[in-house]
Amino acid sequence: MTAPARRAVLLDALGVLLELEPPWPPLRAELAARGVAITEDEARTALRAEIAYYRAHHDEASDAERLEALRDRCARVLDAALPPHARGLPDLRAVLLASLRFRPYPEVAETLAALRDDGATRLVVVSNWDVSLHGVLADTGLAPLLDGAITSAECGSSKPDPAIFARALDLAGGVAPAAAVHAGDMVGADVEGARSAGIRPVLVARDGTAACPGVAVLEDLRGLPALVAAYLPLR
């Protein structure tokens, strides 16, 4: 029988657990394999347009069908942003998806295992992302180390709205906000969002430049188990 959760650690995905590998080199390679050459600057410009569109619309992808529709639209945005000689490839959507590669930060798997070691802590990802996040967590090997994940697309609300944090706590087994910590990399979405939900925030600033008065700041997740133990001691 699984022991009841006594505390929860909520975690943002991108910038905390996962990083996006620079996508312009694989985009250029995918296009080159199809006989189309573009420069790195052209690849970067096109992908920035696609990423901006995706960020504005990812919450529309709340199920598999809507995700497919969003990916089709993103491919069209990418196509329009490519130089004229590179436009019109019939499989550009496949090219785009092959160019977006996520990987866990080096310390993540070990940290998640340490956090779950006591049997009383539940780990839930809460992220402004489309429904494909579940597949990304599985593909990167993180899903077995977590107790659940909730995306803004599924929830119908995005951070900093406290509603998505409440859904995450439900996934953690109904843990109270006062018995939870949220680790994220954005002051507005993560720190202020967690505070609005009554959850203690931790700011993850991997570049070492961010600061937030009154909030613990970590350069990576290695220090998170000690912070959780200090903030939410098990009695």
N, C-alpha and C positions, 0 to 999 in steps of 0.2 A: 504494500500500500504506500502511495506517495505521501510524504509528510506535507501538511498544510504550509502554504507560503506564509512567512512572517515578515518579509520585506521584499521590495522589488527594486530592481535597477532597470530603468528605462534608458534606451540608447538610440541616438540618432544613427542613421546609416552612412550617408556620404559625408566624408570628412572625419568621421569618428570610427566606424568599423571598416569602411570601404573607401578606396580611392579609385577614381577613373584614370586609367592609363592615358597619356596624351593620345588623342584619337587621330590627329592628322597624319602621323606616319602610316598607321594601318590603312587609312582612307587612301592615301597615295598609292600604297602597295596594292590594294584591292583594285583601284582604277588601272594601275599599270598592268596588272594581270589581264585586264580587258582591253589593253592596247591604248589606254588614255593616259597621257602624262599631264600632271599639273604641278605647280610649285608648292612648297610648304606654306607660303603665305596665302595662296589661293585655297588650299585645303583648310587652313585655319579660319579664313574669312567665311567660307561656306559652312563649316561646322559651327561656328559661333552663331550664325543666323539660325541654324537648325536647333541648337541648344536653347537659344532665347525663345524660340517658338514652343519648344517642348516644355520649358519651365512655365510658360504662360498657360499651357493647356493640359498638363499631365493629370490634373484631377478629373478630367473628363474620361479617362481610361479606367473606369470603375469595374469593368469585367473584361473577359477575354475578347468579346466582339468589339467593344469600344477601344480596347488596346490596339487591335488590328487596324481599326479606322484611324487612330492617332498616328500609328507608325506610317500608314500610307500618306497622311498629310505631312508628316515630318520629312518623308522622302521627297515630296514635291517641293517643300521649302528648300531642302538641300539642293535639289536639281536647279532651282531658280537662282541659287546663290553661287553655283559653279560657273567657271568661265564658259563662254558659248560653245567652245569645241568639245566640252566634257558633258554637255547636257543630253538628256534623252535616252540614257541607258535603260534598257527594259528591266534590269534587276537591281536598280539603284537602292531599293529598300534593303535587299540582302547585303549590299555593299555597306550601307549605313550601319546595320546591326552588327556586321562583322568588325566594324571599326570601333565599336563601343565595348571596351573590355574593363571589367571591374576586378579588383583584387583586394583581399584583406590587408590591412597594415600588419607588419611583421609580428607585433606583440598581441594581436587581437585574440587569436585562438587560445593562447595560454592564459590570458587575462579572463576570458569568459569561463574557462574551465575552473580557474581559481575562485571566481565569484560564485559558481554553482556548487562548489565543493562542500559547503556546509549543509546542503539539502534543504535549507530554509529560505533561500533567495531565488526569486524568479526573475528571469531576464527577458525583456520584451523590447523589440525594436519599434519605435514610433517615428515615422518619417513622412515628410512631404514627398510622395513618390506615387507612381501609378502601380497597378496590381502586379506588374512584372517583378517587383522587388522580391516576392516570395521565390521566384525562380532564380534570381540573382543570389539570394542567400543560400539556396540549395546548391547552385553551381559552384559557388566559392567555398563550400564546405562548412559554412557557418550555421546553417539551419539546425543541425543536430545539437549544437551548443546553446540553442535558444529555446525559450518556452513559448514564443509566439512573436508575431509581428503585425502591426496595423499601419496601413498607409492612408494618406489623406484622401486618395481617390476612393477607397472603400468606405471610409468613415463619413465622407461628405463634409468634413471640416479639416482645416490644415492648421498646423502650428503657426501662430501662438494661441489659437483657440483652445480653451481648456477642455473642450469636448473630446478631442482626440486623445488627450492624456487620460481622461476618464475611461475611454475605451481600452486603452493600454492597461490600466490598472485592473479592469475586469478580466482581461486576458491573463493577467498575473495571478488570478485567483481571488479577486476582490480585495486586494491589499489597499489599505487606507493611504491617502496622499501623504500623511505625516510619516508613513513607514516606507517612503520611496525616495529615490534619487534619480534625477535625469541628467545624463551626460550628452551634451550637444556642442556644436561648434559655432552657433550663431547666437549673438546676444539677444536680438529681437525675437526670433522664432523659438529658440531653445531656453534661454535663461528667463526671459520675461514670460514665455508661455508656461514653463514649469512653475514659476512663482504664482501666476494667475490661477493655476490648478492646485496650489497648496503643496507643491512638491519642491524639495530642495534641489537647486540646480548646481551642476558642475560644468564649467566651460572647458572644452578641449581646444587648445590653440596650438596646432601642430607646427605652425611657423614661429611660435614664440613671441608674437607681437601683440596679441589681443590681451585686454585686461578688462575686468569688470569689478568695481568696488564691492566688497562684501561677498564675493563668490570665489570659491576655490578654482584655480586655473591649472590645468595639466597640459604638458606638452605632448603626452601620449597616454595610453590607457594603463600603463604599468602601475601608476599610483592609485588607480581607482579602487581596488580591493581594500587598501588601507583606509581610504576616505570613507568608504561605505561602512567599514567596521567601526570607525570613529563616530560617524553621524548616526548610524542605526545599529547600535550594539544589540546582539542577541542575548537575552537574559534567560 
